[in-house]
Amino acid sequence: GKLYVIGGLTGMRFAPVNTVFVYDPRADRWSPKAAMPAARGALAVAVIDGKIYAAGGSPAAREQDFAVYDPERDTWTSLPPMPTPRNHLAAGAMNGKFYAVGGRSGGIGGITDALEVYDPATNTWTAKTPMPTARGGIAGAVVKDCLYVFGGEGNPNHPTGVFAQSEVYNPQTDTWQGLPPMPTPRHGIGAAAIADRIYIPGGAEVQGFGVSAVHEAFQVEKTLNCTLQTSQTDYAPGETVIVSTFRLANGGTTPVPVELKVWLEPPTSPPVSLVNRGAEGTLSLPAGFDRDFAPIPLFQVTGETPPGTYALGCRLLHPVTGSLLADNLTQFMVP
C-alpha cells in the first residue's frame, strides 16, 4: 500500500543518485529510506515476496549492479551481478523469480535482446530465450504470469529511431510471441497493469530527448475461458445438480497447461456432502480448443442440505504457481 521511488538521474548532467523515498498515501507523506549500495539511474525493479529487487542502470560501472531492498528491515543486500551489462531495461517478477529483459549498454546504439532470470532460491542467474527485438528505453509489465514488453529506441529502420513492437514472454514455455504494435511508438516509458489492462503514458516519440502526452492502454487477450451453468435455479435436498453448460476454451495460439478446479460453496458450514464426477485435474488445452462437455451430473447434493444460495464455479489455475487464469461462477437456490 505504499509507493517506493528508487535511485534515478538528476539534472542536465544526469547525475545518478542512490536515494530511496517512500510515499504513504494514508498519511500523504514522503519519507527517506536506506540508500542503495551504489548510485544509479535507468534501472529496473520488481517485487518478490515483499522485497524490491533492483537491476542494472547507469553509469557504465553500475550496469550489472543487482541488489534487494527489504522494506520491513529498511536494509539493502547486494546480490550476484546481472550477467549482461545494461541500463534502460525492463523487469518483472513471475513465479518467484526476477526477469530482466532488453535495455542497452552505454549509448542508444548498444541495445540488447538479452533475457535473464534470477532465482532467489539458488542465488543464481540463468539466460533464457532472447527477446525477438533488441531495444532499450522499453516498458514492461506482468499479467497472468507473462511478461509484456513495449516500445523502445535504437531502431535503425525507422526515421524516428523508435520501436512500435509489442512482445510477450511465457516463462512456462520459454517462448516469445509478437503482439499488435503500439499505436504511438514511444521510448522512455513506464507501464502499469491493472487487472488485464496495461497502461503506458508519456515517453518520447523520437529517439533521444523528447516528451509526449500520449496515454494508451493495451488489453491483454483473454485466451482462456471456463463456463458453468446449471439446468435449473433451485434444487430440493438430495437432487442431482445438473450442469447444463460446462465449457473449456483456449483462444490463444499456443497450448496452455492448466489445473481445473470445480467447486460448490454452500451458504453455511460445514459443507454439504458432494459426489465429484471427475471434472477436475491437470490438463493441457491445445491452441484453439473450444469444447462443451455438458450435460454432466457434476454434484449430488445429499443429506441435511441447508437452505440458501449455493455458488457453483470452475477455475483454471496455473499448475505450478496456482495463480488464477480464468474463472466462472453461477448460483442456485435450495428452498
C-alpha positions in Angstrom: 0.0 0.0 0.0 3.0 2.3 -0.4 5.0 3.7 -3.3 8.8 3.4 -3.4 11.0 5.6 -5.6 14.5 4.2 -6.0 17.5 5.9 -7.5 17.3 7.9 -10.7 19.2 10.5 -12.7 19.1 14.2 -11.8 20.0 17.5 -13.5 21.2 18.2 -17.0 24.3 16.1 -16.3 22.1 13.1 -15.4 24.0 12.5 -12.2 22.9 9.2 -10.6 21.6 9.1 -7.0 21.2 6.2 -4.5 18.4 7.8 -2.6 15.2 5.9 -1.8 11.9 7.5 -0.8 8.5 6.0 0.2 5.1 7.7 -0.1 2.4 6.7 2.3 -1.0 7.7 0.8 -2.8 7.3 4.1 -0.6 9.9 5.7 0.0 11.9 2.5 3.7 12.0 3.3 7.1 11.2 1.8 9.9 9.6 4.0 13.5 8.8 3.2 14.7 5.2 3.5 18.0 3.4 3.4 20.0 4.3 0.3 21.0 1.8 -2.4 24.6 0.4 -2.1 25.5 2.5 -5.2 24.0 5.4 -7.1 22.3 4.5 -10.3 19.5 5.6 -12.6 17.6 4.0 -15.5 17.4 0.8 -13.5 14.5 -1.7 -13.4 12.8 -3.1 -10.3 10.3 -5.9 -9.4 8.8 -7.2 -6.2 9.1 -10.8 -4.9 7.7 -11.9 -1.5 7.5 -8.3 -0.3 11.1 -7.4 -1.3 12.2 -5.0 -4.0 14.9 -6.3 -6.5 16.7 -3.6 -8.5 18.8 -4.5 -11.5 21.2 -2.6 -13.8 21.2 1.1 -14.6 23.7 3.8 -15.4 26.6 5.0 -15.2 28.5 2.3 -17.0 30.1 1.0 -13.8 26.7 0.2 -12.4 25.2 -1.6 -15.4 25.5 -5.1 -13.8 24.5 -4.0 -10.2 21.9 -6.1 -8.6 20.6 -5.7 -5.0 17.4 -6.3 -3.0 15.7 -4.0 -0.5 13.7 -5.3 2.5 11.1 -2.7 3.5 10.5 -4.4 6.8 14.1 -4.0 7.9 14.9 -1.0 5.8 18.1 -2.7 4.5 19.8 -3.4 1.2 21.7 -6.6 0.3 24.0 -6.8 -2.7 23.4 -9.8 -4.9 25.3 -11.6 -7.8 25.7 -9.2 -10.7 23.4 -9.4 -13.7 25.3 -11.2 -16.5 24.5 -8.7 -19.2 25.5 -5.0 -18.5 22.6 -2.7 -19.3 20.5 0.3 -18.4 17.0 1.5 -19.6 15.9 -2.1 -19.3 12.6 -3.7 -18.1 12.0 -6.2 -15.4 9.2 -8.3 -14.0 8.6 -10.9 -11.3 7.0 -14.3 -12.2 6.7 -17.5 -10.3 9.0 -16.2 -7.5 11.8 -15.2 -9.9 13.2 -11.9 -11.3 13.3 -11.4 -15.1 15.5 -8.7 -16.7 15.0 -8.0 -20.4 16.3 -5.7 -23.1 17.9 -2.4 -22.4 21.2 -1.0 -23.6 24.8 -0.7 -22.6 26.3 2.8 -22.9 24.6 4.8 -25.6 21.5 4.3 -27.7 23.3 2.0 -30.2 24.2 -0.6 -27.6 20.8 -2.2 -27.4 20.4 -5.8 -26.4 17.8 -8.6 -26.7 19.0 -10.5 -23.6 16.5 -12.1 -21.2 18.0 -13.3 -17.9 16.3 -14.7 -14.8 17.4 -14.6 -11.2 16.2 -17.3 -8.8 16.3 -16.2 -5.1 16.2 -19.8 -4.0 19.5 -20.6 -5.7 21.0 -17.1 -5.8 21.9 -17.6 -9.5 21.2 -16.1 -12.9 20.2 -18.1 -16.0 19.9 -17.0 -19.6 16.6 -17.5 -21.4 15.3 -17.2 -24.9 16.2 -13.6 -26.1 13.6 -11.1 -26.9 12.8 -11.0 -30.7 13.5 -7.3 -31.0 16.6 -5.8 -29.3 15.7 -2.4 -27.8 16.3 0.0 -24.9 14.1 2.5 -23.2 11.3 0.0 -23.0 8.4 -0.6 -20.7 7.5 -4.0 -19.2 4.6 -5.3 -17.2 3.5 -8.8 -15.9 -0.1 -10.0 -16.4 -1.1 -13.6 -15.7 2.5 -14.8 -15.3 3.6 -13.5 -18.7 6.0 -10.5 -19.3 4.8 -7.9 -21.8 7.4 -5.5 -23.3 6.6 -2.4 -25.3 8.3 0.2 -27.4 11.9 1.4 -27.0 14.6 3.2 -29.0 17.6 2.3 -31.1 15.6 1.4 -34.3 17.8 1.9 -37.4 15.0 1.0 -39.7 12.6 3.8 -38.7 13.2 7.6 -39.3 12.2 8.4 -35.6 14.6 5.7 -34.3 11.7 4.4 -32.1 10.2 0.9 -31.9 6.4 0.1 -32.1 7.0 -3.5 -31.2 5.0 -5.2 -28.5 6.1 -8.7 -27.5 5.1 -11.1 -24.7 7.2 -13.8 -23.0 5.8 -17.0 -21.5 8.1 -18.4 -18.8 6.4 -21.8 -18.8 7.4 -22.4 -22.5 10.4 -20.1 -22.6 8.9 -18.6 -25.8 8.1 -15.1 -27.2 5.1 -14.0 -29.2 4.6 -10.9 -31.2 1.6 -8.6 -30.4 -0.1 -5.8 -32.2 2.2 -2.8 -32.5 1.8 0.3 -30.3 -0.5 2.8 -31.9 2.0 5.5 -31.0 5.6 4.2 -30.9 7.5 5.6 -27.9 10.5 5.1 -25.7 11.5 6.2 -22.2 8.2 4.8 -21.0 6.8 3.0 -18.0 3.9 0.6 -17.8 1.4 -0.3 -15.0 -1.0 -3.2 -15.1 -4.5 -3.1 -13.6 -6.3 -6.5 -14.0 -5.9 -7.4 -17.7 -5.1 -3.9 -19.0 -1.6 -2.4 -19.3 -1.4 1.4 -19.2 1.5 3.2 -20.9 1.6 7.0 -20.5 4.1 9.6 -21.7 7.6 8.9 -23.1 9.1 10.3 -26.3 8.1 9.7 -29.9 11.6 10.4 -31.3 14.9 8.8 -30.4 16.8 10.7 -27.7 15.3 13.7 -26.0 11.6 14.3 -26.3 8.2 14.4 -24.5 4.8 13.1 -25.2 1.3 13.5 -23.6 0.0 10.3 -25.3 -1.7 7.8 -22.9 -2.6 4.4 -24.4 -3.6 1.1 -22.9 -3.1 -2.5 -24.1 -5.8 -5.0 -23.4 -4.4 -8.5 -22.7 -6.1 -11.1 -24.7 -8.4 -13.3 -22.6 -7.4 -16.6 -24.2 -8.7 -19.0 -21.5 -12.3 -19.5 -20.5 -14.3 -21.9 -18.4 -18.1 -21.7 -18.2 -20.6 -23.4 -15.9 -24.3 -23.2 -15.9 -26.9 -25.3 -14.0 -30.0 -26.6 -15.7 -32.3 -25.0 -13.1 -32.0 -22.3 -10.5 -33.4 -24.2 -7.5 -33.0 -27.7 -6.1 -34.6 -29.8 -3.4 -32.3 -31.6 -0.9 -30.9 -34.8 -2.4 -31.4 -33.7 -6.0 -28.6 -34.0 -8.6 -27.2 -30.7 -9.7 -27.1 -31.0 -13.5 -24.6 -28.7 -15.2 -26.3 -27.8 -18.5 -23.2 -26.0 -19.7 -19.6 -26.9 -18.9 -17.2 -25.4 -21.5 -13.5 -25.0 -21.7 -11.7 -22.9 -24.3 -8.3 -21.6 -25.3 -8.5 -18.9 -27.9 -4.7 -18.4 -28.0 -2.1 -19.7 -30.4 -0.1 -21.9 -28.1 -1.1 -24.8 -25.8 -1.7 -23.8 -22.1 -1.2 -26.2 -19.2 -4.0 -25.7 -16.6 -5.3 -27.2 -13.4 -9.1 -27.4 -13.4 -11.0 -26.9 -10.2 -14.7 -27.3 -9.8 -16.3 -26.3 -6.5 -19.6 -25.9 -4.7 -19.9 -23.4 -1.9 -22.9 -23.9 0.4 -24.5 -20.9 2.3 -23.4 -22.3 5.7 -20.8 -24.6 7.2 -20.0 -27.4 7.3 -20.1 -28.1 3.6 -22.7 -30.5 2.2 -21.8 -33.9 1.1 -20.8 -34.0 -2.6 -20.1 -36.6 -5.2 -17.5 -35.3 -7.7 -18.0 -36.6 -11.2 -14.3 -36.3 -12.2 -14.4 -32.8 -13.6 -11.0 -31.9 -12.0 -7.4 -32.4 -12.7 -4.3 -31.2 -14.6 -4.6 -31.0 -18.4 -3.2 -29.0 -21.4 -5.7 -27.0 -23.5 -4.5 -27.1 -27.1 -4.4 -23.9 -29.2 -7.9 -23.1 -30.5 -9.5 -25.6 -28.1 -13.2 -25.0 -27.6 -15.4 -27.8 -26.3 -18.7 -28.2 -24.4 -18.8 -31.2 -22.1 -22.4 -30.8 -21.0 -24.7 -32.2 -19.7 -22.9 -33.6 -16.6 -24.3 -34.7 -13.3 -21.4 -32.9 -11.6 -22.5 -33.0 -8.0 -25.0 -34.9 -5.9 -26.4 -32.7 -3.0 -27.2 -35.1 -0.2 -28.0 -35.3 3.5 -29.2 -32.3 5.5 -28.9 -29.6 2.9 -29.0 -26.1 4.4 -31.4 -23.8 2.5 -30.0 -20.7 0.8 -27.9 -19.7 -2.1 -25.2 -22.1 -3.4 -22.3 -20.9 -5.5 -21.1 -23.4 -8.2 -17.9 -22.4 -10.0 -14.9 -23.6 -12.0 -11.4 -22.2 -12.1 -8.4 -22.7 -14.3 -5.2 -22.3 -12.3 -1.6 -22.4 -13.3 -0.4 -25.9 -12.4 2.8 -24.8 -10.8 2.2 -21.4 -9.2 -1.6 -21.8 -8.6 -2.3 -18.3 -10.0 -5.7 -17.8 -11.4 -6.0 -17.9 -15.2 -9.8 -18.0 -15.6 -12.9 -18.5 -13.5 -16.7 -18.6 -13.7 -19.4 -18.6 -11.1 -23.1 -19.5 -11.2 -25.7 -19.8 -8.4 -28.7 -21.9 -7.5 -31.2 -22.0 -4.6 -32.2 -24.7 -2.1 -35.6 -23.6 -0.6 
